[in-house]
Amino acid sequence: MATSVPTDRHSAAPPVTARTGPAPPRGTPLPVLVPALLLATLLSLVCAAGLGASGLTWTEVLHYLWAGLSGGAISPDEVPAYTIVWELRFPRAVLAAVVGAGLSAIGVAVQAMVRNALADPFVLGISSGAAVGANAVLLFGALGTLGVWALSTAAFVSALAAMSLVYIVARTPRGLTPLRLVLTGTALYYGFSAVTTFMVFAAERGEAARSAMMWLLGSLGGASWASLPIAAGAVLAGLAHLAWSARRLNALAMGDETAAALGVDAGRFRKELFVVCAAVTGAVVAVSGAIGFVGLMVPHAVRMLVGADHRRLLAVAPLLGALLLIWVDVLSRTVLAPVELPVGVLTAAVGVPCFVLLMRRNSYSFGGA
């Protein structure tokens, strides 16, 4: 029988049990919620492939999707419509789902790692570091020999460099502490942002500067089947690791002393989480730009649905994040068509009022209802 463990007085999370974690709140059962979200996500992928200005019927959209999935033949006069559905819209929708799932799951992990309700995947300065490499490609043609891979490669490499710098500055003989991680990541975020701003102003080509700003605000316009494998692989590996570490995340969210009492080496685990979060964030940002607010808002919304147990959070948050970003991306390319809005602008427009309403609920506090 599980025994109750007292809460660390410095922790913002509620008490949990040593073996089972926080008791789930009353509400939608997980066996109902997860399949419902999964079905909604799959249907949303199909809808995203069919919505746009091309005037295709749903019968045609389903036909082209089936042809793409099964390798079926299409007639020569169907090639343009097939290209729109299978080569442009559908990979973009899948990438939106991958990015949304990754940012939401990493948001859950980062908030537990630094025990801060305002933390999100970008609090470590990784996204702004990636922006330096991406801007070097967009504005000055760096790594031009890599062709279509230049942007993703530069963004990912500079993200890893930013991760290394944050780690070197933040670490102490006692390991990585939550406060030092937040302060170091925030300081370097502003430093990297200053570098990218200078690069934009120093660029001679106006169209290149516009592309750089579009990337900085988040965009899935460059999605293709070639850009999916690395991002999807990184997100799936990160999700698997976090799901395996859910019990340790429960302990870490309660404070280092309580984690130690439960047999979790908080310092070592925090280093492990830092590497996983930074790698996944770098891979995601490399293909989508800096899409904000998803990793901050979705974890809090999911806590209201399923409670603070990370086993439940990590089952629901990726699906809700994927669903959210699929529809945000649909809006970004259809609201002012043919002009495309940056995805980050819409995530903020949707996220800010939702987050304010969430915070106004008297029953909600960080860590659960």
Residue, then its C-alpha position, 0 to 999 in steps of 0.5 A: m500500500a502506498t504511503s503519503v509523502p509530505t510536500d517539500r516546503h519550497s515546492a509549488a506542487p501538491p502532495v503526491t504518493a511515493r508509488t502512485g503519484p498525485a491522485p487524479p481529479r474527477g473529470t473525463p477518464l483517461p481511457v476516454l480522453v486519450p482515444a477521443l483526442l487521438l481520433a480528433t487529431l487524425l480527423s484534423l489532419v485530414c481536414a487540414a489537407g482539404l482546407g484551402a483555396s484550391g476548391l477541391t472536393w472532400t472526395e478528391v482530397l480523400h482520394y489523393l490522401w489514399a493514393g499517397l498512403s497506399g502508393g496508388a496511381i493517379s492520372p496525369d491531369e490529377v498531378p497538380a491537385y495531388t501535389i497540393v494535397w499530398e506534397l504541400r498540405f498534408p506534410r505541413a499538417v503532420l509537421a504541425a502535429v509533431v511540433g505541437a506534440g513536442l513543444s507541449a511535452i517538453g513544456v511539461a518536463v521543463q516546468a517540472m525541471v525548474r519548478n516554475a509555472l512560467a517555464d516553457p521549452f524556450v526558457l533555456g535560451i535554445s530557441s534564440g540560439a537556433a535563431v542565430g544559425a537560421n538567420a545566418v542562412l536566411l540573411f547571409g547564405a551560410l552553409g549554402t553547399l547544404g542546399v535545402w538542408a542548410l536552414s535546419t542544419a544551421a538552426f539545430v547546430s546553433a541550438l546545440a551550441a546554445m545548449s552547451l553554453v547554457y549548461i557551462v554557465a549554469r552548472t555548479p559543483r552541486g549540479l544544475t539548480p532550477l534558479r540558475l537554469v532559469l536565470t542563465g537561459t533568460a539572460l542568454y535568450y536576450g543576448f541571442s535575440a540581440v544578435t539576431t536583431f542586429m543581423v536582420f538590420a545588417a542584412e542588405r536584402g529586404e526580402a531576406a529580412r522578411s523571411a528571417m522575421m517570419w521564421l523568428l515568429g514561427s512558420l510551417g511554410g517550408a514543411s516537406w516530407a524530407s523535413l519530417p523524419i528528423a523532427a518526428g524521430a526526435v519528438l518520439a524519442g523524447l516522448a518515450h524518455l519522458a514517459w519512462s521518467a514520469r515517476r521521477l518527474n513527479a518526485l522532482a516537481m515536489g523539490d530536491e529534498t523530497a526527490a532524494a527521499l524517494g530515491v531520485d538523484a535530482g541533480r543527475f536527473r535534471k542534467e538528463l532532462f536538460v539534454v533531452c529537452a534541449a535536443v527536442t527543442g532544437a530539432v523542433v525549432a530547426v523545422s518550424g521556427a520559434i513558435g511560442f506559447v504552446g509549451l506554456m499554455v498546454p501543460h497548464a490546460v492539461r493539468m486542469l483536465v487530468g491533474a498533476d501526475h506526469r504519467r497522465l500529463l504526458a499521455v494527454a499534453p502531446l495530443l492536445g498540443a498536436l491538435l491545437l497547432i494543426w488548427v492554428d496552422v490552418l488559420s495561419r494560411t487561410v485567414l488572410a489568404p493568399v497572405e500567410l500569417p506567422v504561426g507564433v502570432l496566432t498561438a499568442a492571440v489564442g493563448v493569451p486570453c485562454f491563459v488569462l482565463l485559466m489563471r482567473r480560475n480560483s480552483y487552479s494552482f500550479g501542479g493541479a486543481 
